[in-house]
Amino acid sequence: MSSTLETLRRDFGGDIIEPGAAEYESASRSVLASGSPAYVLRPKSVVDVRAAVGFAADAGLALSVRGGGHAFAGFGTNDGGVVIDLSLLATVEIVDKERHLVRIGGGATWGQVAAALAPHGLAISSGDTRGVGVGGLTLSGGIGWKVRKYGLALDSVVAAEVVTAGGEVVRASAEENPELFWAIRGGGGNFGIVTAFEFAAHPTTDVFFGKIAFPASEAAGVLQGWAEYLRTAPEELTSIVSFANPFAGGPEAPVEIQVAFDGDDPELAAEAIDPIRRLGTVIDDDVALKPYAEVLVDGLVPPPGIRLLTRSAFVGRESVPEVLRILAEVGTSQGSPAISVRSVGGAVSRIAGDATAYAHRRAELMFMTTTLGPQPVVEAARPALEAIWGRLAPHVDGAYANFLSSAADEDVAAIYPAQTYERLAAVKRQYDPGNLFAGNHNVRPQ
Ligand SMILES: Cc1cc2nc3c(=O)[nH]c(=O)nc-3n(C[C@H](O)[C@H](O)[C@H](O)COP(=O)(O)OP(=O)(O)OC[C@H]3O[C@@H](n4cnc5c(N)ncnc54)[C@H](O)[C@@H]3O)c2cc1C
């Protein structure tokens, strides 16, 4: 046994899972990727996280940090390296009732958070899926069902406890280590392991939530009308349009507009949602009042062997009509990827562009395309996908890190404009000069 492993066995109070162990097969996988790591370490405390980071650094092995394990790029596992799986650090604790301050373990999932906050009438705008991790989603953005009213998930973070590459435990907030605080709000897992987040939660009532569907033949008009309406709609309304769903008819699949109205007043909800109902021929409408925690869904977990290729981009106001025209045309043609478009703006765009490392505050929309299937099917679809993105390229900006299944240099450049990247690299040099935390959209120290 190497001395580093001996030290780990001595200092580590969590689980050490190695090949051959009963749990190994499930522990080695993240939600969207399989791997064969040499060690999966499940810390139970901050002291364990420090020991795990020290072990990974000394062993010189590749390191993956896993929160909820939902990264499309499969960051939560590797081959032959170390995985630090934070799933046992999942407490959700209200630390200040009056200010609604909530301390959340770095390995909690949004389903756990929503369930724990519901009895207190609180919520945090997060995402749409229970199993997605607080860590991954927050560190790169967090576009959820209350995004237009409360901003990104990272906009509600007030402090974080971080274990750095050197094993130090530091607090990041507006007052303490402010550059690190800036960087972890958009810069992903590049700077250390966040063992706990402190969020300012918001009061919530039940919410009006559901989908309103239109025929695919009306896609072009519905999309344009939707985007135009969202410009003046109350910020209590957040909405996503999805179409070309391969499981619902591909190019003939209905255009589904999901709406979330943050409030339980039926008249106000109808006032906000009815203009969407008037966009075309409604073929389905299941909008109903629900507890916020019930709005989150159990995400689809594709069977092993099925690959997901996701790409994303942002759209500024002036390009919205052209981008939606192209997407409507693509989505109703054979061989289209699944497409979903999210309204952002609102509270997201009221925050200064350089206040956090999330650099896409001015965008009105964020959209993603998803191609899925066995590897050969996905590969065969690539040229058509490239052609679609080639048409879109002149009209779109950047990329949303959380909706990218690749992590090439051009992806990193799309996520972080040059100025943001340079500032992130300076923070990286301070907290992770050896680039231990590289299993992400990587900001290199040099
Ligand atoms: C089904 C599904 C639905 C989704 N819905 C939404 C949505 O509604 N809105 C949205 O914005 N995004 C959404 N996403 C995208 C999601 O935000 C990203 O996939 C995100 O990376 C997942 O975080 P995770 O912790 O589950 O993943 P992981 O794979 O565990 O982690 C992702 C990255 O974050 C790092 N990381 C995670 N936790 C920590 C931590 N505590 N400290 C340091 N680094 C950490 C990891 O090292 C890795 O680099 C969805 C994804 C899926 C698959």
The ligand as an SDF file (V2000), in Angstrom:
LIG
                    3D

 53 58  0  0  0  0  0  0  0  0999 V2000
  -31.9800   16.0680  -16.5180 C   0  0  0  0  0  0  0  0  0  0  0  0
  -31.2510   17.3780  -16.3860 C   0  0  0  0  0  0  0  0  0  0  0  0
  -31.9810   18.5330  -16.1220 C   0  0  0  0  0  0  0  0  0  0  0  0
  -31.3210   19.7620  -15.9750 C   0  0  0  0  0  0  0  0  0  0  0  0
  -32.0620   20.8980  -15.7290 N   0  0  0  0  0  0  0  0  0  0  0  0
  -31.4250   22.0830  -15.5640 C   0  0  0  0  0  0  0  0  0  0  0  0
  -32.1500   23.2720  -15.3110 C   0  0  0  0  0  0  0  0  0  0  0  0
  -33.3770   23.2690  -15.2030 O   0  0  0  0  0  0  0  0  0  0  0  0
  -31.4720   24.4340  -15.1880 N   0  0  0  0  0  0  0  0  0  0  0  0
  -30.1060   24.4930  -15.2840 C   0  0  0  0  0  0  0  0  0  0  0  0
  -29.5500   25.5720  -15.1370 O   0  0  0  0  0  0  0  0  0  0  0  0
  -29.3850   23.3740  -15.5250 N   0  0  0  0  0  0  0  0  0  0  0  0
  -30.0120   22.1830  -15.6720 C   0  0  0  0  0  0  0  0  0  0  0  0
  -29.2910   21.0580  -15.9570 N   0  0  0  0  0  0  0  0  0  0  0  0
  -27.8460   21.1730  -16.1350 C   0  0  0  0  0  0  0  0  0  0  0  0
  -27.1460   21.0600  -14.8070 C   0  0  0  0  0  0  0  0  0  0  0  0
  -27.1370   22.3180  -14.1760 O   0  0  0  0  0  0  0  0  0  0  0  0
  -25.6880   20.6010  -15.0320 C   0  0  0  0  0  0  0  0  0  0  0  0
  -25.7060   19.3450  -15.6330 O   0  0  0  0  0  0  0  0  0  0  0  0
  -24.8980   20.6020  -13.7410 C   0  0  0  0  0  0  0  0  0  0  0  0
  -23.5190   20.4920  -14.0580 O   0  0  0  0  0  0  0  0  0  0  0  0
  -25.2810   19.4430  -12.8540 C   0  0  0  0  0  0  0  0  0  0  0  0
  -24.6950   19.5620  -11.6050 O   0  0  0  0  0  0  0  0  0  0  0  0
  -24.3960   18.2260  -10.7670 P   0  0  0  0  0  0  0  0  0  0  0  0
  -23.8060   18.6410   -9.4740 O   0  0  0  0  0  0  0  0  0  0  0  0
  -25.6120   17.3620  -10.7610 O   0  0  0  0  0  0  0  0  0  0  0  0
  -23.3370   17.5200  -11.7080 O   0  0  0  0  0  0  0  0  0  0  0  0
  -21.8640   16.9570  -11.4940 P   0  0  0  0  0  0  0  0  0  0  0  0
  -21.5860   16.1800  -12.7300 O   0  0  0  0  0  0  0  0  0  0  0  0
  -21.7580   16.2500  -10.1970 O   0  0  0  0  0  0  0  0  0  0  0  0
  -20.9990   18.2600  -11.4130 O   0  0  0  0  0  0  0  0  0  0  0  0
  -20.9000   19.1760  -12.4740 C   0  0  0  0  0  0  0  0  0  0  0  0
  -19.6210   20.0040  -12.3190 C   0  0  0  0  0  0  0  0  0  0  0  0
  -19.6720   20.7410  -11.1060 O   0  0  0  0  0  0  0  0  0  0  0  0
  -18.6060   20.3600  -10.2220 C   0  0  0  0  0  0  0  0  0  0  0  0
  -19.1700   20.2990   -8.8770 N   0  0  0  0  0  0  0  0  0  0  0  0
  -20.3410   19.7650   -8.4870 C   0  0  0  0  0  0  0  0  0  0  0  0
  -20.5540   19.9750   -7.1770 N   0  0  0  0  0  0  0  0  0  0  0  0
  -19.4530   20.6380   -6.7240 C   0  0  0  0  0  0  0  0  0  0  0  0
  -19.0800   21.1450   -5.4640 C   0  0  0  0  0  0  0  0  0  0  0  0
  -19.8610   21.0280   -4.3880 N   0  0  0  0  0  0  0  0  0  0  0  0
  -17.8900   21.7920   -5.3620 N   0  0  0  0  0  0  0  0  0  0  0  0
  -17.0790   21.9530   -6.4400 C   0  0  0  0  0  0  0  0  0  0  0  0
  -17.3830   21.4760   -7.6690 N   0  0  0  0  0  0  0  0  0  0  0  0
  -18.5700   20.8320   -7.7980 C   0  0  0  0  0  0  0  0  0  0  0  0
  -18.1250   19.0270  -10.7370 C   0  0  0  0  0  0  0  0  0  0  0  0
  -16.7830   18.7930  -10.4420 O   0  0  0  0  0  0  0  0  0  0  0  0
  -18.3500   19.1610  -12.2300 C   0  0  0  0  0  0  0  0  0  0  0  0
  -17.2860   19.8450  -12.8180 O   0  0  0  0  0  0  0  0  0  0  0  0
  -29.9210   19.8230  -16.1170 C   0  0  0  0  0  0  0  0  0  0  0  0
  -29.1900   18.6540  -16.3990 C   0  0  0  0  0  0  0  0  0  0  0  0
  -29.8500   17.4450  -16.5390 C   0  0  0  0  0  0  0  0  0  0  0  0
  -29.0550   16.2140  -16.8720 C   0  0  0  0  0  0  0  0  0  0  0  0
  1  2  1  0
  2  3  1  0
  2 52  2  0
  3  4  2  0
  4  5  1  0
  4 50  1  0
  5  6  2  0
  6  7  1  0
  6 13  1  0
  7  8  2  0
  7  9  1  0
  9 10  1  0
 10 11  2  0
 10 12  1  0
 12 13  2  0
 13 14  1  0
 14 15  1  0
 14 50  1  0
 15 16  1  0
 16 17  1  0
 16 18  1  0
 18 19  1  0
 18 20  1  0
 20 21  1  0
 20 22  1  0
 22 23  1  0
 23 24  1  0
 24 25  2  0
 24 26  1  0
 24 27  1  0
 27 28  1  0
 28 29  2  0
 28 30  1  0
 28 31  1  0
 31 32  1  0
 32 33  1  0
 33 34  1  0
 33 48  1  0
 34 35  1  0
 35 36  1  0
 35 46  1  0
 36 37  1  0
 36 45  1  0
 37 38  2  0
 38 39  1  0
 39 40  1  0
 39 45  2  0
 40 41  1  0
 40 42  2  0
 42 43  1  0
 43 44  2  0
 44 45  1  0
 46 47  1  0
 46 48  1  0
 48 49  1  0
 50 51  2  0
 51 52  1  0
 52 53  1  0
M  END
$$$$
